[in-house]
Amino acid sequence: MRKVLFNRTTGPDKFCCWVSAGFQPNGQAPISSTDKLLTPQLGADGIDVDEFSVPRRLSMEEIPSIVDDFRVAAKNAIAAGFDGVEIHGAHGYLIDQFLKDQVNDRTDKYGGSLENRCRFALEVVEAVANEIGADRVGLRLSPFSDFCEAGDSNPEALGLYMANSLNKYGILYCHMVEPRMQVVEKFEVPRSLLPMRNAFEGTFIAAGGYDREEGNKAIAENYADLIAYGRLFLANPDLPRRFELDAPLNKYDRRTFYAPDPVIGYTDYPSLDSDA
């Protein structure tokens, strides 16, 4: 079976979720849909506290060039040998900051109504699809997440609007995070992705705290076409084989997921062949 390689892109590095100006070229402010300051957050390692710079609200005149940056990033990914790109519209990144009404406080055509808040995301999807082909494009969304204070007052309506709107562009897949996922922990909530799954006409991928049994059940019940695994795949480089055999899984250590020094926790988890 041919290995399909997709590159998840947020566009250039300046589009990552709320960051310090120290990471930006010439110490400039990170760009956003707003100029509201994000309160300090507990870091991904669960120990350190991250502080953030005041973002700079994009002007309407700047937005087309930002959309074009996503197009160029996708073009470069294909030129580098990837089969496609997944646009990152989730978890507090730039697109998510436009989508969510608890962040987006704009009063122009990119803010206010649900349609306006989704405009930027859909312009990015259209530009990328036109550049590399819709059959090479996916979009990741987390309408129910409030990561980095990027929450929405009506996540069901947001997710459903985006699922319906994406059909116009014919992209390959829509990848959504389960509402039960709150930052890094899994909770059972009386909501589901099923309305979005039914609305989207392409391949629908669900993610968020799945194990082998839950994943198989979701596929069997037609809840999704595919199930995405992140943390389990990181800790188990041969996860499909382990699922096939129902073999024990390596336990992941979240504290090393983002640790720059020492560099551990990405390529040193053992496979079944080397697992004692």
C-alpha positions as CSV (number, residue, x, y, z in Angstrom):
1,M,0.0,0.0,0.0
2,R,1.4,3.4,-0.9
3,K,2.2,5.6,2.0
4,V,0.4,8.9,1.7
5,L,2.1,11.9,3.3
6,F,0.2,14.9,4.4
7,N,1.8,18.0,5.8
8,R,-0.2,19.9,8.4
9,T,0.2,23.6,7.8
10,T,-0.7,26.7,9.6
11,G,1.0,28.7,7.0
12,P,4.3,30.4,8.0
13,D,5.5,30.1,11.6
14,K,4.0,33.5,12.5
15,F,0.6,31.8,12.4
16,C,1.1,29.5,15.3
17,C,-1.2,30.0,18.3
18,W,-0.6,32.8,20.7
19,V,3.1,33.3,21.1
20,S,5.7,35.7,22.4
21,A,7.1,38.5,20.2
22,G,10.5,37.0,21.0
23,F,9.8,34.3,18.5
24,Q,8.7,36.7,15.7
25,P,11.0,38.4,13.1
26,N,12.4,41.6,14.6
27,G,10.4,41.0,17.7
28,Q,7.1,42.1,16.0
29,A,3.8,41.2,17.6
30,P,2.1,38.0,16.6
31,I,-0.9,38.5,14.3
32,S,-4.4,37.6,15.2
33,S,-8.1,38.4,14.6
34,T,-7.9,40.5,17.8
35,D,-5.6,42.6,19.9
36,K,-6.8,41.0,23.2
37,L,-4.0,39.6,25.4
38,L,-4.2,36.0,26.3
39,T,-3.8,35.3,30.0
40,P,-0.8,33.2,31.1
41,Q,-1.4,29.5,30.5
42,L,0.0,26.3,32.0
43,G,2.5,24.9,29.4
44,A,2.2,21.6,27.6
45,D,4.6,20.0,30.0
46,G,2.1,20.7,32.8
47,I,4.8,22.5,34.8
48,D,5.9,25.8,33.3
49,V,3.6,28.8,32.8
50,D,3.7,30.4,29.4
51,E,3.2,34.1,29.0
52,F,2.2,35.8,25.8
53,S,2.7,39.1,23.9
54,V,-0.2,41.4,22.9
55,P,-1.2,40.3,19.4
56,R,-1.7,42.6,16.5
57,R,-5.1,42.7,14.9
58,L,-4.9,42.1,11.2
59,S,-6.3,44.9,9.0
60,M,-8.8,44.0,6.3
61,E,-6.2,45.1,3.7
62,E,-3.7,42.6,5.1
63,I,-5.9,39.5,5.1
64,P,-5.6,38.6,1.4
65,S,-1.9,38.5,1.7
66,I,-2.2,36.1,4.7
67,V,-4.6,33.9,2.7
68,D,-2.0,33.9,0.0
69,D,0.7,32.8,2.5
70,F,-1.3,29.7,3.2
71,R,-1.5,29.0,-0.6
72,V,2.3,29.4,-1.0
73,A,2.9,27.1,2.0
74,A,0.7,24.4,0.4
75,K,2.5,24.8,-2.9
76,N,5.8,24.5,-1.2
77,A,4.7,21.3,0.7
78,I,3.7,19.6,-2.6
79,A,7.0,20.7,-4.2
80,A,8.8,19.1,-1.2
81,G,7.2,15.8,-2.0
82,F,4.1,15.7,0.2
83,D,0.9,14.2,-1.3
84,G,-1.3,16.8,0.3
85,V,-1.8,19.3,3.2
86,E,-4.0,19.5,6.2
87,I,-4.9,23.1,7.0
88,H,-4.7,23.6,10.8
89,G,-7.9,25.4,11.8
90,A,-8.0,24.1,15.4
91,H,-6.7,24.6,18.9
92,G,-6.1,28.4,19.0
93,Y,-4.1,28.8,15.8
94,L,-4.8,31.8,13.6
95,I,-7.8,30.3,11.7
96,D,-9.4,29.2,15.0
97,Q,-8.9,32.7,16.3
98,F,-11.1,34.0,13.5
99,L,-13.7,31.2,13.9
100,K,-14.4,31.6,17.6
101,D,-16.6,34.4,19.0
102,Q,-14.7,34.4,22.4
103,V,-11.6,35.6,20.5
104,N,-12.8,37.3,17.4
105,D,-14.2,40.7,18.4
106,R,-14.0,42.3,14.9
107,T,-16.8,44.5,13.5
108,D,-15.8,44.2,9.8
109,K,-16.8,41.4,7.4
110,Y,-14.5,39.0,9.2
111,G,-16.2,39.3,12.5
112,G,-19.6,39.3,14.3
113,S,-21.9,36.8,12.5
114,L,-21.1,33.1,12.1
115,E,-20.8,33.6,8.4
116,N,-18.3,36.5,8.8
117,R,-16.2,34.6,11.4
118,C,-15.9,31.6,9.0
119,R,-15.0,33.8,6.0
120,F,-11.2,33.7,6.6
121,A,-11.1,30.0,7.1
122,L,-13.1,29.3,3.9
123,E,-10.9,31.8,1.9
124,V,-7.9,29.9,3.0
125,V,-9.5,26.5,2.0
126,E,-10.4,27.9,-1.4
127,A,-7.0,29.3,-2.1
128,V,-5.2,26.1,-1.1
129,A,-7.6,23.9,-3.0
130,N,-7.2,26.0,-6.2
131,E,-3.4,25.9,-5.9
132,I,-2.8,22.1,-5.3
133,G,-6.2,20.5,-6.0
134,A,-9.1,19.9,-3.6
135,D,-8.3,16.2,-3.6
136,R,-5.0,17.0,-1.8
137,V,-6.6,19.2,0.9
138,G,-7.9,18.4,4.4
139,L,-9.0,20.7,7.2
140,R,-8.7,20.1,10.9
141,L,-11.2,21.9,13.2
142,S,-12.0,21.9,16.9
143,P,-15.3,23.8,17.3
144,F,-15.8,22.5,20.9
145,S,-12.3,23.2,22.2
146,D,-11.5,26.3,24.2
147,F,-7.8,25.7,24.1
148,C,-5.9,29.0,24.7
149,E,-9.2,30.7,25.5
150,A,-10.3,30.1,21.9
151,G,-13.9,29.0,22.7
152,D,-17.2,29.6,21.0
153,S,-20.7,30.3,22.5
154,N,-22.3,27.9,20.0
155,P,-19.8,25.2,18.9
156,E,-22.5,23.0,17.4
157,A,-23.6,25.7,15.1
158,L,-20.0,26.6,14.2
159,G,-19.0,23.0,13.4
160,L,-22.2,22.4,11.4
161,Y,-21.8,25.6,9.4
162,M,-18.2,24.7,8.5
163,A,-19.0,21.1,7.6
164,N,-21.8,22.3,5.2
165,S,-19.7,25.2,3.8
166,L,-16.7,22.9,3.0
167,N,-18.8,20.9,0.5
168,K,-18.6,23.8,-1.9
169,Y,-14.9,23.3,-2.3
170,G,-14.9,19.5,-2.6
171,I,-11.9,18.9,-0.3
172,L,-10.7,15.4,0.5
173,Y,-11.5,15.3,4.1
174,C,-12.7,17.2,7.2
175,H,-10.9,16.3,10.5
176,M,-12.7,17.3,13.7
177,V,-11.8,16.9,17.4
178,E,-14.3,15.3,19.7
179,P,-16.1,17.7,22.1
180,R,-15.1,15.4,25.0
181,M,-11.5,16.5,24.7
182,Q,-10.8,19.4,27.1
183,V,-7.2,20.4,26.5
184,V,-5.5,17.1,27.3
185,E,-8.0,15.2,29.3
186,K,-11.0,13.2,28.1
187,F,-14.5,13.8,29.5
188,E,-17.8,12.2,28.6
189,V,-20.2,14.9,27.3
190,P,-23.7,14.7,25.8
191,R,-22.5,16.0,22.4
192,S,-21.1,14.4,19.4
193,L,-19.7,15.1,15.9
194,L,-22.5,13.1,14.2
195,P,-24.4,16.2,12.8
196,M,-21.1,17.4,11.2
197,R,-20.3,13.9,9.9
198,N,-23.7,13.8,8.3
199,A,-23.4,17.2,6.8
200,F,-20.0,16.8,5.3
201,E,-20.0,15.0,1.9
202,G,-16.3,14.0,1.8
203,T,-14.3,11.8,4.1
204,F,-14.9,12.6,7.8
205,I,-12.2,12.0,10.3
206,A,-12.8,12.0,14.1
207,A,-10.1,12.5,16.7
208,G,-9.8,12.8,20.4
209,G,-9.0,10.2,23.0
210,Y,-9.8,7.1,21.0
211,D,-8.4,3.7,21.9
212,R,-8.6,0.6,19.7
213,E,-12.0,-0.6,20.8
214,E,-13.6,2.9,20.6
215,G,-12.1,3.5,17.2
216,N,-13.4,0.2,15.8
217,K,-16.9,0.9,17.3
218,A,-17.0,4.4,15.7
219,I,-16.2,3.0,12.3
220,A,-18.6,0.1,12.6
221,E,-21.5,2.5,13.6
222,N,-20.7,4.8,10.7
223,Y,-19.9,7.6,13.1
224,A,-16.8,8.5,11.0
225,D,-14.9,7.2,8.0
226,L,-11.5,7.3,9.7
227,I,-10.2,7.7,13.3
228,A,-7.1,9.7,13.9
229,Y,-4.6,8.8,16.6
230,G,-2.0,11.2,17.9
231,R,-0.5,10.5,21.3
232,L,-0.9,6.7,20.9
233,F,0.9,6.8,17.5
234,L,3.7,8.9,18.9
235,A,4.4,6.4,21.6
236,N,3.8,3.4,19.3
237,P,5.5,3.7,15.9
238,D,3.9,0.4,14.9
239,L,0.4,1.3,16.2
240,P,-1.5,-0.3,13.2
241,R,0.4,-3.6,13.8
242,R,-0.3,-3.5,17.6
243,F,-4.0,-2.8,16.9
244,E,-4.1,-5.7,14.4
245,L,-2.6,-8.1,17.0
246,D,-4.4,-6.4,20.0
247,A,-0.9,-6.2,21.5
248,P,-0.1,-4.1,24.6
249,L,0.7,-0.4,23.9
250,N,3.7,1.7,25.1
251,K,2.6,4.3,27.5
252,Y,3.4,7.9,26.4
253,D,5.0,10.5,28.5
254,R,3.4,13.8,27.7
255,R,6.1,15.8,29.6
256,T,8.5,15.0,26.7
257,F,6.2,15.9,23.8
258,Y,7.5,19.4,23.5
259,A,10.8,19.2,25.4
260,P,13.6,20.7,23.3
261,D,16.4,19.4,25.5
262,P,17.0,16.6,25.9
263,V,15.5,15.5,22.7
264,I,13.6,12.4,23.8
265,G,10.1,11.1,23.3
266,Y,9.8,11.2,19.5
267,T,11.9,8.5,17.9
268,D,12.9,6.4,20.9
269,Y,9.7,4.5,21.7
270,P,10.2,0.8,21.0
271,S,8.4,-1.2,18.3
272,L,7.1,-4.7,19.0
273,D,10.3,-6.3,17.5
274,S,12.5,-4.4,20.0
275,D,10.1,-4.3,22.9
276,A,11.3,-6.5,25.8
